[in-house]
Amino acid sequence: MKSIAKKGGPARQSAGDRTFTIVNCIIMTLVTLVIVYPLWYVLVASLTDPVIVNSGKLLLYPESFYTQGYARAFAYAPLWTGYRNTLVYTVTGSAIALICTIPAGYALSRMDLPGRRGIMFLFTFTMFFNGGIIPLYLVVQNLHIYDSIWAVVLPVAVSAYNLIVCRSFFESGIPVEMLEAAKIDGCDDFTFFFRFVIPLSSTIIAVMCLFYATSLWNMFFNPLMFLSGKEKMPLQVVLRDLVLTNQATTITSSAEEIAMRQKLAEQLKYCIVVLAAAPLLIVYPFLQKYFAQGVMLGAVKG
């Protein structure tokens, strides 16, 4: 499509360009609504009377405010313990994962690494095949880390997918000529890594931090399998227990009490989604630009 430029002014779009722009905006607006509305619906439903929510009505704003779900959740003492545990697991696990993944990704990006292809094959193999739950449980138990923070963070310290992304980033983002020039000046591999590679890798480090933190924050099955004490359980397990507790009814409960419990349990489902996702939704906008740059750079092989 050709654009007609006015003298001394901006280029004027042709009819075809304008049509493409309009259609593109319409499609992107529809896609955005499809993605954003479910998130907005959950937030609105967590503040709306469950009777209205269960009616199937299209919710655009909170109707008939009902906040008993949040009141019950905030009054649930294990909730704050779960937040604390999840924060500890996320911070510790992300730090360990970065310490393991970033150096490994850089080492595998070096063409002069002995056995590079074989090591990469072993990592890639684990993306498609693994030992299963029982061997993992036996490994954790034999390492004597059962019922500890290490049982949660160590089994997920390295993701093969994240390792491949890091390797691709270093292959395309760290020129070999830079290493050669540094070695001429007397720089060894460790000095080059810490003084040159790390400062130039803030983008991929932020992306890896986001990937690992999201995975650890949402972790549910591993803590349930490797932790025995309720005081060590993360947020996701605590929220599950909160919903199950408020769904339970006894034979001696009155019809009114059963109805109230059901109503509360319905709203709690939406409240726990908000409580679990809110911290990540708050942090994500600050890392979004690094996320886009890191994935693009890691996907392009120079």
Secondary structure, 3 states (H helix, E strand, C coil): CCCEECCCCCEECCHHHHHHHHHHHHHHHHHHHHHHHHHHHHHHHCCECHHHHHCCCCCCCCCCECCHHHHHHHHCHHHHHHHHHHHHHHHHHHHHHHHHHHHHHHHHHCCCCCCHHHHHHHHHHCCCCCCCHHHHHHHHHHCCCCCCHHHHHHHHCCCHHHHHHHHHHHHHHCCHHHHHHHHHCCCCHHHHHHHHHCHHHHHHHHHHHHHHHHHHHCCCHHHHHHCCCHHHCCHHHHHHHHHHHHHCCCCCCCHHHHHHHHHHHHHHHHHHHHHHHHHHHHHHHHHHHHHHHHHHHHHCCC
